[in-house]
Amino acid sequence: MATRKAVEQVQPGALLMTWKDLVKIGIFGAVIGLITMGLYLLFDRYVFTPTLCSDMNIGSGRCENKLVFSSSVALIIGALPALFFFVQQRVYRPLLVLLLAVVTLWNIPLLLGELAMLPAILLSLLIFALTYLVFAWLVQIRNFPIALIASITVVVIVRIILII
């Protein structure tokens, strides 16, 4: 009886996306940035300003925080279509990509809202596209703890840069 030797295939340390997939993720990240900025402006003007700033006798603390509320809600609602897109495109670990991107981009609409309209839109397109691209690429590492540590390191570095 002859025995066969099993040949082990070496698996790469990371899944590799095609350039086409990366371009799709970048474009959709830019679209999410545009949606988020639009929602930020809508929530600020039509939801939180009339609701929180209509009666100044109650206290101005609520009115002072309307931009933070608008930014947070817009970022969370704007990220929902990204989850559906990532699942449809079969991006590896889509929920992790979304979570890391939202944590990284927290209050970015608030910061960009202080700029003029055109630079704010262009920067949001660029920042959101790059953020979704970086995290979609980083979470492809097969070893989950390494992927998580690398991604959290990027989040911490970006948040520190934004604080400075």
Secondary structure, DSSP 4 states (H G I P E B T S, - for coil): ----PPPPPPPPSB----HHHHHHHHHHHHHHHHHHHHHHHHIIIIIIHHHHSS-TTT-SHHHHTHHHHHHHHHHHHHHHHHHHHHHHTT-SSHHHHHHHHHHHTTTHHHHHTTS-HHHHHHHHHHHHHHHHHHHHHHTTBSSHHHHHHHHHHHHHHHHHHHH-
